[in-house]
Amino acid sequence: MLELIVISTLNGVLFGMLLFLMASGLTVIFSMLGVLNFAHASFYMLGAFFGFQISRWLGFWPALVIAPLLAGAIGAGVERYGLRRVHKNGHVAELLFTFGLAFVIEDVVQIIWGKSPVDFRIPPLLDFPAFTIFSTNYPAYKMFMLLVSIAIFVGLLIVVKKTRIGLIVQAALTHPHMVGHLGHNVGRVFMLVFGVGTALAAVAGVIAGPALVTQSNMAGLLGPILFVVVVVGGLGSLPGAFVASLLIGLLQTFAVSMNGSLAGAFGPLSPAYASTWLADIWGVTIAQIAPIMPYLLLVLILAFRPMGLLGTRDT
Amino acid sequence: MSEIASTAAPPLPATTEKLRFYGTWVIAAIALLLLPQIFGSGSSLTTFSLIGISIIFSLSYNILLGQTGMLSFGHAVYYGLGGFLAVHAINIIGANKLPLPLPIIPLIGGLSGLTFAALLGWVSTQRSGTAFAMISLGVAELIASSALILRSFFGGEAGVSANRTKLLKLFGWNFGPQIQIYYLVAAWTLIAVIAMYALTRTPLGRMCNAVRDNPERVQFVGYNPHIVRYLAFCFSGFFAGIAGSLAAINFEIANSAYLGAEQSGTVLFATYIGGIGFFIGPIVGAIFVTLLSLGLSDLTQVWQLYFGLIFIAVVLFAPGGITGLLMMHRPLLKAGTLPKVLPSYLVALVPTLAMIAGLILAIETIVHYTVNPGDDPHIKAFGVNFDAASPYIWATSVILLIGGFLVARRTWTWVGHAWDSASSAARETGIAA
């Protein structure tokens, strides 16, 4: 039992940090441009596939640097030539633009790399067990993932809180016109933030690609969870996104490792239920409902605390 | 004061207007009756049925997006649940020999869509905008994932099937052949379209538009925007349920794909491409998208990519959709200044088409090398044969793409100038552009 808790906590924190790498970009882009980037998870997928392709040509380490830069450049281009153009048509058009973009990116990835998973492997340098805990070998690569995401988290925090660029970005979040009047190119700040945000998602893609499955449906699987994170944390709140990422990471990992069901707990009391149409609800295990846990959390949060955990605004 | 009153309540329509209004519906009904006489083959009847279903579904979606300003990413939930309930209803009625004919079934589907919309909508309609969009997405994922867990109701991966011919016969019709299904779908489409049009003319429909444009002011007038959104959501769920049950009747099966993200995406595409600003927009979009998805899938392997590109192009360049684009020209047509713009269109059309042709050529060549690299390079796309391995083809596609883009950009600015002068000329004649 203790083993389960320790391992699940480690995995949960890891998944949570990965989620936060993406959710941080998403939530900053949202607070700045007012648009929820539907294609954010697609940049995570692009990162994974670019990482796979470049690591084939040049090796994993160059890929870790080049793939996010490439994805970030594409992201900046999308902001400059796509989003800025639809901005005048309102938020719905912006959201729809990113929705269409996500659709197109998925199709392009399917065309180039196919529908089946690609063979993206852990680099040999990190392919060993880091430590053994309760007779379970914990892979070094997962520790590496954890370290990279924590390093980026800390770096981001320093940049936003302590540097001049961070200051301008923070100011542009709330008072874009004033920042413009002070002589800063707000358009370029927006483009930069969008590029960095998508690059962060791509970093998550490169480091998650070998550990999870690199496949053309990975954006579709992760995207909705990402939105849950952002909404549960509170739209536009970076600390909220952090808390929600860890919460959902832990929730999903713990749920997957549990086997209990209503039938297991109360079955002996009323065995008759197992034969009725309620059998599904009666017999389903917690592990089986793990995929819907984030959405249940979303509905609960919206019912009881509509602005999200740490959010301040109600829309 | 009397002036305000007269603008608030428009005068009763003249007889000619009434005639025109009711005439449109009568003509639509006659057209639906006669359509199978002209295109009687099995495949075209199936296509018509699919279009009818899509029209109801898209119009129900536009109650949310176009009329109340709520962007939903999970509208297929009510479509799918309507479909599942309809299939179960057919099975139960068939097994118990209840005296209910098949044409009643869509009502059951609609009512189940209404019930689920009423249950799920209360929380999600509290806010509009991005929050509503995200909630709808979350709810859709919740239901779609649950569909694979609750196997006895949703039938797991395979879905639930039904036999539509086992029900009570009506006028000797057993609804086996596609022609009878076509008439069933056509009748329900006409009813649903009229009902949804009528809904836009009610005070509720007007309040929906007000909530879309300025919810704060709606509160000052004394309405609760949440209630208005909730009612619109319920109506929308009702009609989506009708569409879903018609689809279930048409295919005699309901599976988890009915509820999924792809179905929600398709209805969003259809509605937006058609145009959300006009009542007829989603109808145009449903026809266009259904024909496009059926037609393109014959012409090319990667039709979904083209579909996505068309959608992005509409969002970028024609936010009003197809109908919005056409309706833009109405003031020019009335003022008679349309001929000023047309030549510039023709000029812009040539490089634009060249650019599109280059893009298609490039995409098809790339597809050949990535999807089926071992095959014969002489491929056929959009009915045109060409050699994907030939460097001439590559050069042609690059020249068409880049050259077309550069020239098209210039011609479109010219179109803009022509448009400006034509619309200002129209304004001078007194017709508001």
Interface residues (C-beta under 8 A of the other chain):
Chain A: F30 V35 L36 G82 R85 V86 N89 H91 V92 A93 L95 L96 F97 F99 G100 L101 F103 V104 D107 V108 I111 I112 W113 G114 G220 P224 F227 V228 V230 V231 L235 W277 A279 D280 I281 V284 Q288 I289 P291 I292 P294 Y295 L296 L298 V299 L302 A303 P306 D314 T315
Chain B: L65 G69 L71 F73 V123 S124 Q126 R127 G129 T130 A131 A133 M134 I135 L137 G138 V139 E141 L142 S145 S146 I149 L150 R151 S152 F153 A261 G265 L268 Y272 V302 Q304 L305 F307 G308 L309 F311 I312 V315 L316 P319 I366 V367 T370 V371
